[in-house]
Amino acid sequence: MAVDTAEKTVAASLDALREDAAGCTRCDLYRNATQTVFGEGGSNARVVFVGEQPGDKEDIEGRPFVGPAGRLFDAILEEAGIDRKKTYVTNAVKHFKFEPRGKRRIHSKPNAGEIRACRWWLDQELTQIQPDVAVALGATAARALIGKAVPVMKLRGTVAESLEGVPVFITVHPSSLLRIPDEMDRHRARELFAADMRRVKKMMRG
Ligand code: URA
């Protein structure tokens, strides 16, 4: 029987994309990663959050933002009144890039070629979902979405445009909050990030 609503058609397409991405060999990162970590969320999401790349925990679980940065992100989204279940969360690069150090796997930044190779998937996700706003969480996401390197600290809180014409709200990556050693500074950074998320909520129309 034919799929009878546009919503179901889009959902079917996102699932098909996820299946295709599981076998992605567009760059070499698939060789050492456990699996592709594709985006997660509904096809009717009004906001798409874009991180950098999966971390150690995400690589093992196969889901984006489920490690320490993800837990902080979830808590701040909730405070801002954004239900993560109604969002789409993904990464600019969909395989974990790391350096082995003893038994540990240390996060390694994706390079411009890896970001470009993976951009194909982000384009497909944005085209399927057509959100009101995409949120660039940090420099790698901003570079992927906008198509060029941008100074995130200078442009934080401003809205640019993705290569697809989707408004892009620029902010920092939630993991940057975890790295601030001073408690007062960390608290202040968290407040600023929460204020950014409240602005994002206002940009969501649905
Ligand atoms: N950091 C990211 O950028 N993405 C994740 O999925 C987890 C941590």
py3Dmol code that shows the C-alpha trace and the ligand (Angstrom):
import py3Dmol

protein = """\
ATOM      1  CA  MET A   1       0.000   0.000   0.000  1.00  0.00           C
ATOM      2  CA  ALA A   2       1.234   3.490  -0.810  1.00  0.00           C
ATOM      3  CA  VAL A   3       2.547   5.653   2.008  1.00  0.00           C
ATOM      4  CA  ASP A   4      -0.310   8.058   2.562  1.00  0.00           C
ATOM      5  CA  THR A   5       1.129  11.156   4.272  1.00  0.00           C
ATOM      6  CA  ALA A   6       4.067  13.428   3.530  1.00  0.00           C
ATOM      7  CA  GLU A   7       5.223  12.894   7.121  1.00  0.00           C
ATOM      8  CA  LYS A   8       5.549   9.117   6.639  1.00  0.00           C
ATOM      9  CA  THR A   9       7.307   9.565   3.297  1.00  0.00           C
ATOM     10  CA  VAL A  10       9.919  11.794   4.895  1.00  0.00           C
ATOM     11  CA  ALA A  11      10.332   9.422   7.858  1.00  0.00           C
ATOM     12  CA  ALA A  12      10.849   6.504   5.476  1.00  0.00           C
ATOM     13  CA  SER A  13      13.511   8.527   3.670  1.00  0.00           C
ATOM     14  CA  LEU A  14      15.364   9.383   6.884  1.00  0.00           C
ATOM     15  CA  ASP A  15      15.389   5.698   7.798  1.00  0.00           C
ATOM     16  CA  ALA A  16      16.716   4.837   4.350  1.00  0.00           C
ATOM     17  CA  LEU A  17      19.442   7.446   4.767  1.00  0.00           C
ATOM     18  CA  ARG A  18      20.406   6.008   8.146  1.00  0.00           C
ATOM     19  CA  GLU A  19      20.689   2.563   6.568  1.00  0.00           C
ATOM     20  CA  ASP A  20      22.841   3.885   3.728  1.00  0.00           C
ATOM     21  CA  ALA A  21      25.057   5.816   6.132  1.00  0.00           C
ATOM     22  CA  ALA A  22      25.757   2.620   8.096  1.00  0.00           C
ATOM     23  CA  GLY A  23      27.950   1.524   5.188  1.00  0.00           C
ATOM     24  CA  CYS A  24      29.570   4.914   4.570  1.00  0.00           C
ATOM     25  CA  THR A  25      33.155   4.833   3.258  1.00  0.00           C
ATOM     26  CA  ARG A  26      33.264   8.457   2.007  1.00  0.00           C
ATOM     27  CA  CYS A  27      36.396   9.065   4.077  1.00  0.00           C
ATOM     28  CA  ASP A  28      38.743   6.785   6.022  1.00  0.00           C
ATOM     29  CA  LEU A  29      37.220   7.352   9.466  1.00  0.00           C
ATOM     30  CA  TYR A  30      34.961   4.296   9.128  1.00  0.00           C
ATOM     31  CA  ARG A  31      38.044   2.060   9.303  1.00  0.00           C
ATOM     32  CA  ASN A  32      38.692   2.531  13.036  1.00  0.00           C
ATOM     33  CA  ALA A  33      35.283   3.597  14.330  1.00  0.00           C
ATOM     34  CA  THR A  34      32.841   1.048  15.731  1.00  0.00           C
ATOM     35  CA  GLN A  35      29.921   2.263  13.641  1.00  0.00           C
ATOM     36  CA  THR A  36      28.324   5.234  11.902  1.00  0.00           C
ATOM     37  CA  VAL A  37      26.514   7.450  14.399  1.00  0.00           C
ATOM     38  CA  PHE A  38      23.711   8.940  12.345  1.00  0.00           C
ATOM     39  CA  GLY A  39      21.356  11.711  13.432  1.00  0.00           C
ATOM     40  CA  GLU A  40      18.479  10.945  15.751  1.00  0.00           C
ATOM     41  CA  GLY A  41      15.040  12.493  15.986  1.00  0.00           C
ATOM     42  CA  GLY A  42      11.805  13.043  14.166  1.00  0.00           C
ATOM     43  CA  SER A  43      11.448  14.077  10.566  1.00  0.00           C
ATOM     44  CA  ASN A  44       9.052  16.783  11.778  1.00  0.00           C
ATOM     45  CA  ALA A  45      11.656  18.380  14.090  1.00  0.00           C
ATOM     46  CA  ARG A  46      11.648  22.179  13.877  1.00  0.00           C
ATOM     47  CA  VAL A  47      15.259  22.379  15.025  1.00  0.00           C
ATOM     48  CA  VAL A  48      18.352  20.419  14.002  1.00  0.00           C
ATOM     49  CA  PHE A  49      21.281  20.512  16.436  1.00  0.00           C
ATOM     50  CA  VAL A  50      24.649  19.790  14.838  1.00  0.00           C
ATOM     51  CA  GLY A  51      27.653  18.757  16.932  1.00  0.00           C
ATOM     52  CA  GLU A  52      31.181  17.941  15.825  1.00  0.00           C
ATOM     53  CA  GLN A  53      31.494  14.147  15.783  1.00  0.00           C
ATOM     54  CA  PRO A  54      30.523  11.251  18.034  1.00  0.00           C
ATOM     55  CA  GLY A  55      32.674  10.693  21.113  1.00  0.00           C
ATOM     56  CA  ASP A  56      33.778   7.439  22.709  1.00  0.00           C
ATOM     57  CA  LYS A  57      30.384   6.657  24.273  1.00  0.00           C
ATOM     58  CA  GLU A  58      28.436   7.647  21.156  1.00  0.00           C
ATOM     59  CA  ASP A  59      30.683   5.431  19.019  1.00  0.00           C
ATOM     60  CA  ILE A  60      29.912   2.434  21.225  1.00  0.00           C
ATOM     61  CA  GLU A  61      26.189   3.123  21.614  1.00  0.00           C
ATOM     62  CA  GLY A  62      25.606   4.289  18.057  1.00  0.00           C
ATOM     63  CA  ARG A  63      23.645   7.362  19.177  1.00  0.00           C
ATOM     64  CA  PRO A  64      24.637  11.057  19.147  1.00  0.00           C
ATOM     65  CA  PHE A  65      25.159  13.076  22.342  1.00  0.00           C
ATOM     66  CA  VAL A  66      24.732  10.320  24.931  1.00  0.00           C
ATOM     67  CA  GLY A  67      28.043  10.904  26.770  1.00  0.00           C
ATOM     68  CA  PRO A  68      28.966  13.604  29.321  1.00  0.00           C
ATOM     69  CA  ALA A  69      28.452  16.525  26.882  1.00  0.00           C
ATOM     70  CA  GLY A  70      25.130  15.007  25.825  1.00  0.00           C
ATOM     71  CA  ARG A  71      23.888  14.761  29.411  1.00  0.00           C
ATOM     72  CA  LEU A  72      24.733  18.412  30.038  1.00  0.00           C
ATOM     73  CA  PHE A  73      23.133  19.356  26.722  1.00  0.00           C
ATOM     74  CA  ASP A  74      19.926  17.475  27.625  1.00  0.00           C
ATOM     75  CA  ALA A  75      19.705  19.208  31.004  1.00  0.00           C
ATOM     76  CA  ILE A  76      20.126  22.675  29.478  1.00  0.00           C
ATOM     77  CA  LEU A  77      17.623  21.945  26.700  1.00  0.00           C
ATOM     78  CA  GLU A  78      15.087  20.929  29.325  1.00  0.00           C
ATOM     79  CA  GLU A  79      15.685  24.133  31.295  1.00  0.00           C
ATOM     80  CA  ALA A  80      15.152  26.119  28.096  1.00  0.00           C
ATOM     81  CA  GLY A  81      11.847  24.328  27.494  1.00  0.00           C
ATOM     82  CA  ILE A  82      13.048  22.359  24.459  1.00  0.00           C
ATOM     83  CA  ASP A  83      12.002  18.704  24.408  1.00  0.00           C
ATOM     84  CA  ARG A  84      14.904  16.736  22.904  1.00  0.00           C
ATOM     85  CA  LYS A  85      12.452  14.123  21.665  1.00  0.00           C
ATOM     86  CA  LYS A  86      10.993  16.806  19.373  1.00  0.00           C
ATOM     87  CA  THR A  87      14.385  17.823  17.972  1.00  0.00           C
ATOM     88  CA  TYR A  88      16.828  16.233  15.561  1.00  0.00           C
ATOM     89  CA  VAL A  89      20.370  15.827  16.880  1.00  0.00           C
ATOM     90  CA  THR A  90      23.247  14.992  14.597  1.00  0.00           C
ATOM     91  CA  ASN A  91      26.935  15.621  13.963  1.00  0.00           C
ATOM     92  CA  ALA A  92      28.971  17.223  11.185  1.00  0.00           C
ATOM     93  CA  VAL A  93      31.091  14.060  11.019  1.00  0.00           C
ATOM     94  CA  LYS A  94      29.420  10.735  11.659  1.00  0.00           C
ATOM     95  CA  HIS A  95      32.347   8.528  12.651  1.00  0.00           C
ATOM     96  CA  PHE A  96      34.448   8.843  15.810  1.00  0.00           C
ATOM     97  CA  LYS A  97      37.983  10.064  15.099  1.00  0.00           C
ATOM     98  CA  PHE A  98      40.465   9.256  17.823  1.00  0.00           C
ATOM     99  CA  GLU A  99      44.065   8.510  18.740  1.00  0.00           C
ATOM    100  CA  PRO A 100      44.641   5.368  20.794  1.00  0.00           C
ATOM    101  CA  ARG A 101      46.524   6.118  24.025  1.00  0.00           C
ATOM    102  CA  GLY A 102      46.990   2.962  26.035  1.00  0.00           C
ATOM    103  CA  LYS A 103      43.514   1.586  26.580  1.00  0.00           C
ATOM    104  CA  ARG A 104      41.914   5.001  26.028  1.00  0.00           C
ATOM    105  CA  ARG A 105      40.698   6.549  22.790  1.00  0.00           C
ATOM    106  CA  ILE A 106      41.416  10.265  22.711  1.00  0.00           C
ATOM    107  CA  HIS A 107      39.168  12.512  20.610  1.00  0.00           C
ATOM    108  CA  SER A 108      40.889  13.932  17.553  1.00  0.00           C
ATOM    109  CA  LYS A 109      39.472  16.869  15.557  1.00  0.00           C
ATOM    110  CA  PRO A 110      38.109  16.048  12.092  1.00  0.00           C
ATOM    111  CA  ASN A 111      39.950  17.805   9.266  1.00  0.00           C
ATOM    112  CA  ALA A 112      38.478  19.872   6.422  1.00  0.00           C
ATOM    113  CA  GLY A 113      38.448  16.895   4.030  1.00  0.00           C
ATOM    114  CA  GLU A 114      36.568  14.692   6.498  1.00  0.00           C
ATOM    115  CA  ILE A 115      34.056  17.474   7.184  1.00  0.00           C
ATOM    116  CA  ARG A 116      33.544  17.944   3.445  1.00  0.00           C
ATOM    117  CA  ALA A 117      33.174  14.212   2.777  1.00  0.00           C
ATOM    118  CA  CYS A 118      30.527  13.898   5.496  1.00  0.00           C
ATOM    119  CA  ARG A 119      28.661  17.055   4.430  1.00  0.00           C
ATOM    120  CA  TRP A 120      26.673  14.954   1.972  1.00  0.00           C
ATOM    121  CA  TRP A 121      24.783  13.308   4.838  1.00  0.00           C
ATOM    122  CA  LEU A 122      24.074  16.585   6.614  1.00  0.00           C
ATOM    123  CA  ASP A 123      22.670  18.000   3.396  1.00  0.00           C
ATOM    124  CA  GLN A 124      20.354  14.999   3.086  1.00  0.00           C
ATOM    125  CA  GLU A 125      19.227  15.334   6.698  1.00  0.00           C
ATOM    126  CA  LEU A 126      18.496  19.062   6.350  1.00  0.00           C
ATOM    127  CA  THR A 127      16.743  18.584   3.035  1.00  0.00           C
ATOM    128  CA  GLN A 128      14.498  15.874   4.478  1.00  0.00           C
ATOM    129  CA  ILE A 129      13.677  17.719   7.673  1.00  0.00           C
ATOM    130  CA  GLN A 130      13.552  21.354   6.483  1.00  0.00           C
ATOM    131  CA  PRO A 131      13.806  22.759  10.018  1.00  0.00           C
ATOM    132  CA  ASP A 132      13.110  26.363  11.023  1.00  0.00           C
ATOM    133  CA  VAL A 133      16.635  26.563  12.404  1.00  0.00           C
ATOM    134  CA  ALA A 134      19.838  24.554  12.539  1.00  0.00           C
ATOM    135  CA  VAL A 135      22.101  25.119  15.532  1.00  0.00           C
ATOM    136  CA  ALA A 136      25.858  24.985  14.991  1.00  0.00           C
ATOM    137  CA  LEU A 137      27.345  23.644  18.216  1.00  0.00           C
ATOM    138  CA  GLY A 138      30.945  24.833  17.832  1.00  0.00           C
ATOM    139  CA  ALA A 139      33.387  25.512  15.022  1.00  0.00           C
ATOM    140  CA  THR A 140      33.268  22.187  13.170  1.00  0.00           C
ATOM    141  CA  ALA A 141      29.481  22.279  12.941  1.00  0.00           C
ATOM    142  CA  ALA A 142      29.517  25.937  11.844  1.00  0.00           C
ATOM    143  CA  ARG A 143      32.085  25.158   9.173  1.00  0.00           C
ATOM    144  CA  ALA A 144      30.059  22.219   7.894  1.00  0.00           C
ATOM    145  CA  LEU A 145      26.737  24.053   7.878  1.00  0.00           C
ATOM    146  CA  ILE A 146      27.917  27.365   6.435  1.00  0.00           C
ATOM    147  CA  GLY A 147      30.564  25.897   4.144  1.00  0.00           C
ATOM    148  CA  LYS A 148      33.532  27.877   5.424  1.00  0.00           C
ATOM    149  CA  ALA A 149      35.500  28.399   8.630  1.00  0.00           C
ATOM    150  CA  VAL A 150      33.889  31.054  10.873  1.00  0.00           C
ATOM    151  CA  PRO A 151      35.032  32.655  14.148  1.00  0.00           C
ATOM    152  CA  VAL A 152      32.508  31.113  16.535  1.00  0.00           C
ATOM    153  CA  MET A 153      33.310  33.277  19.565  1.00  0.00           C
ATOM    154  CA  LYS A 154      32.870  36.429  17.489  1.00  0.00           C
ATOM    155  CA  LEU A 155      29.695  35.263  15.737  1.00  0.00           C
ATOM    156  CA  ARG A 156      28.128  33.469  18.674  1.00  0.00           C
ATOM    157  CA  GLY A 157      24.434  34.326  18.971  1.00  0.00           C
ATOM    158  CA  THR A 158      24.173  35.478  15.357  1.00  0.00           C
ATOM    159  CA  VAL A 159      22.267  33.769  12.569  1.00  0.00           C
ATOM    160  CA  ALA A 160      23.965  32.777   9.312  1.00  0.00           C
ATOM    161  CA  GLU A 161      22.661  30.619   6.476  1.00  0.00           C
ATOM    162  CA  SER A 162      23.478  27.000   5.664  1.00  0.00           C
ATOM    163  CA  LEU A 163      24.434  25.895   2.160  1.00  0.00           C
ATOM    164  CA  GLU A 164      20.775  24.777   1.845  1.00  0.00           C
ATOM    165  CA  GLY A 165      19.431  28.184   2.934  1.00  0.00           C
ATOM    166  CA  VAL A 166      18.434  27.045   6.441  1.00  0.00           C
ATOM    167  CA  PRO A 167      18.978  29.705   9.173  1.00  0.00           C
ATOM    168  CA  VAL A 168      21.971  28.679  11.311  1.00  0.00           C
ATOM    169  CA  PHE A 169      22.191  29.856  14.919  1.00  0.00           C
ATOM    170  CA  ILE A 170      25.841  29.845  15.972  1.00  0.00           C
ATOM    171  CA  THR A 171      26.902  28.909  19.482  1.00  0.00           C
ATOM    172  CA  VAL A 172      29.588  26.999  21.365  1.00  0.00           C
ATOM    173  CA  HIS A 173      29.843  23.243  21.813  1.00  0.00           C
ATOM    174  CA  PRO A 174      28.429  22.011  25.150  1.00  0.00           C
ATOM    175  CA  SER A 175      31.641  20.054  25.832  1.00  0.00           C
ATOM    176  CA  SER A 176      33.485  23.406  26.049  1.00  0.00           C
ATOM    177  CA  LEU A 177      31.500  24.078  29.243  1.00  0.00           C
ATOM    178  CA  LEU A 178      32.800  20.866  30.793  1.00  0.00           C
ATOM    179  CA  ARG A 179      36.393  21.929  30.216  1.00  0.00           C
ATOM    180  CA  ILE A 180      36.188  25.207  32.184  1.00  0.00           C
ATOM    181  CA  PRO A 181      38.146  24.618  35.422  1.00  0.00           C
ATOM    182  CA  ASP A 182      36.819  27.530  37.512  1.00  0.00           C
ATOM    183  CA  GLU A 183      33.371  26.850  38.941  1.00  0.00           C
ATOM    184  CA  MET A 184      32.108  30.443  38.667  1.00  0.00           C
ATOM    185  CA  ASP A 185      33.295  30.718  35.066  1.00  0.00           C
ATOM    186  CA  ARG A 186      31.679  27.365  34.285  1.00  0.00           C
ATOM    187  CA  HIS A 187      28.412  28.477  35.825  1.00  0.00           C
ATOM    188  CA  ARG A 188      28.468  31.705  33.819  1.00  0.00           C
ATOM    189  CA  ALA A 189      29.221  29.827  30.576  1.00  0.00           C
ATOM    190  CA  ARG A 190      26.342  27.469  31.299  1.00  0.00           C
ATOM    191  CA  GLU A 191      23.991  30.452  31.782  1.00  0.00           C
ATOM    192  CA  LEU A 192      25.085  31.934  28.462  1.00  0.00           C
ATOM    193  CA  PHE A 193      24.520  28.623  26.699  1.00  0.00           C
ATOM    194  CA  ALA A 194      21.081  28.286  28.314  1.00  0.00           C
ATOM    195  CA  ALA A 195      20.242  31.822  27.110  1.00  0.00           C
ATOM    196  CA  ASP A 196      21.292  30.770  23.596  1.00  0.00           C
ATOM    197  CA  MET A 197      18.960  27.763  23.800  1.00  0.00           C
ATOM    198  CA  ARG A 198      16.061  30.028  24.863  1.00  0.00           C
ATOM    199  CA  ARG A 199      16.706  32.111  21.742  1.00  0.00           C
ATOM    200  CA  VAL A 200      16.739  28.952  19.638  1.00  0.00           C
ATOM    201  CA  LYS A 201      13.374  27.978  21.125  1.00  0.00           C
ATOM    202  CA  LYS A 202      11.939  31.319  19.990  1.00  0.00           C
ATOM    203  CA  MET A 203      13.157  30.593  16.438  1.00  0.00           C
ATOM    204  CA  MET A 204      11.188  27.318  16.337  1.00  0.00           C
ATOM    205  CA  ARG A 205       7.818  27.991  14.811  1.00  0.00           C
ATOM    206  CA  GLY A 206       6.090  24.621  15.031  1.00  0.00           C
TER     207      GLY A 206
END
"""
ligand_1 = """\
8
URA
N 30.258 15.687 20.913
C 29.703 15.862 19.691
O 30.013 16.800 18.975
N 28.801 14.985 19.291
C 28.409 13.950 20.009
O 27.572 13.187 19.543
C 28.997 13.805 21.276
C 29.918 14.681 21.709
"""
view = py3Dmol.view(width=600, height=400)
view.addModel(protein, "pdb")
view.setStyle({"model": 0}, {"cartoon": {"style": "trace"}})
view.addModel(ligand_1, "xyz")
view.setStyle({"model": 1}, {"stick": {}})
view.zoomTo()
view.show()
